[in-house]
Amino acid sequence: MHIVEEDQYKVSCRVDRLDLKSHGITVNDLINRTPLGRIFIKKAVELSKGSTGYEWPGCALSMQMDFYQDGIVLVFSERIDDYVYNLKQSVLALPREQADRLSKMIAMISISEEGKAREIIREFESNIEEAKQQL
């Protein structure tokens, strides 16, 4: 793995096919978030964050996967703008009522100072976790 800090709270982690093979996983494990894929991603997140030398906020984590012939670049971010971008993509796939509610939250995050925006995101992420546990 090769890790590069792109910006504060944003790093890219280049993973070549040998890295995948040495961890006993395939590209499909990452795409489909299999248990082995999740373990690998969690490890990559920890290594990537640890390479920056500063404390990350611990919320608004987003991940982007860029595929190349010789490997994959995983981009991990806890930047508000990246998180909002991903939420906007989610809005497109939701039924209208849910999309409207999420759009309102996105607007609140977008106009808030970083500290307040992170509070909104932490509460949202906590609610998502609670909902998952109820399933």
C-alpha positions in Angstrom: 0.0 0.0 0.0 1.1 3.5 -0.8 -0.6 6.3 1.2 -0.7 10.0 0.1 -2.3 12.8 2.1 -4.4 14.8 -0.4 -5.7 17.4 2.0 -6.5 17.6 5.7 -8.8 14.7 6.6 -8.4 13.2 3.1 -5.9 10.5 2.0 -5.6 8.2 -0.9 -4.3 4.7 -0.5 -3.0 2.9 -3.5 -3.5 -0.9 -3.3 -1.9 -3.1 -5.9 -3.0 -6.6 -6.8 -0.2 -8.1 -4.7 -1.5 -6.2 -1.6 -4.9 -7.8 -2.3 -3.5 -11.2 -2.8 -1.3 -11.1 0.3 -4.5 -10.3 2.3 -6.4 -13.1 0.6 -9.0 -10.9 -1.0 -10.1 -9.8 -4.5 -11.4 -6.6 -6.0 -14.9 -8.2 -5.7 -14.4 -8.4 -1.9 -14.0 -4.7 -1.8 -16.8 -3.9 -4.2 -19.3 -6.2 -2.4 -18.1 -5.4 1.1 -17.6 -9.1 2.0 -16.5 -9.7 5.6 -12.8 -10.0 4.3 -13.3 -6.8 2.3 -14.6 -4.9 5.3 -11.7 -6.1 7.4 -9.2 -4.9 4.7 -11.0 -1.5 4.3 -11.0 -1.0 8.1 -7.3 -1.7 8.2 -6.6 0.6 5.3 -8.6 3.4 6.9 -6.6 3.0 10.2 -3.2 3.0 8.4 -4.3 5.9 6.2 -5.5 8.1 9.1 -2.5 7.1 11.2 -0.1 8.3 8.4 -1.2 11.9 8.8 0.1 12.6 12.3 -3.0 14.4 13.5 -6.3 13.4 15.1 -9.3 12.9 12.7 -12.8 14.1 13.7 -14.2 10.6 13.8 -17.3 11.4 11.7 -18.3 12.0 8.1 -16.2 9.2 6.7 -16.6 8.6 3.0 -14.7 6.3 0.7 -14.2 6.5 -3.0 -12.8 3.6 -5.1 -10.9 4.4 -8.3 -10.0 1.3 -10.4 -6.9 1.0 -12.5 -5.4 -1.9 -14.4 -2.6 -2.4 -11.8 -4.7 -1.8 -8.7 -7.2 0.3 -6.8 -7.0 3.7 -5.1 -9.1 4.0 -2.0 -9.7 7.6 -1.1 -10.8 8.1 2.5 -12.2 11.4 3.6 -13.7 13.0 6.7 -14.2 16.3 4.9 -17.6 17.9 5.1 -17.7 18.7 1.4 -17.0 15.1 0.4 -19.7 13.9 2.9 -22.2 16.3 1.5 -21.4 15.3 -2.0 -22.1 11.6 -1.2 -25.4 12.5 0.6 -26.5 14.4 -2.5 -25.8 11.2 -4.5 -28.0 9.3 -2.1 -30.8 11.8 -2.5 -31.1 10.7 -6.1 -31.9 7.1 -5.2 -34.5 7.8 -2.5 -38.2 8.1 -2.6 -39.4 11.7 -2.7 -40.4 12.1 0.9 -37.1 10.7 2.2 -35.2 12.7 -0.4 -36.8 15.9 0.8 -35.9 15.2 4.4 -32.3 14.4 3.5 -32.1 17.5 1.3 -33.1 19.6 4.2 -30.4 18.1 6.4 -27.8 18.6 3.6 -28.8 22.3 3.5 -28.4 22.6 7.2 -25.0 21.0 7.1 -23.9 23.2 4.1 -24.7 26.5 5.9 -23.3 25.5 9.3 -19.9 26.2 10.7 -17.7 23.0 10.7 -18.3 22.3 14.4 -22.1 22.5 14.1 -22.0 20.6 10.8 -20.1 17.8 12.5 -22.7 17.7 15.4 -25.4 17.2 12.8 -23.5 14.5 11.0 -22.6 12.7 14.3 -26.3 12.7 15.2 -27.3 11.4 11.8 -24.7 8.7 11.8 -25.8 7.7 15.4 -29.4 7.4 14.2 -28.3 5.2 11.2 -26.4 2.9 13.6 -29.4 2.6 15.9 -31.7 1.8 12.9 -29.2 -0.9 11.7 -29.3 -2.6 15.1 -33.1 -2.7 15.1 -33.1 -4.7 11.9 
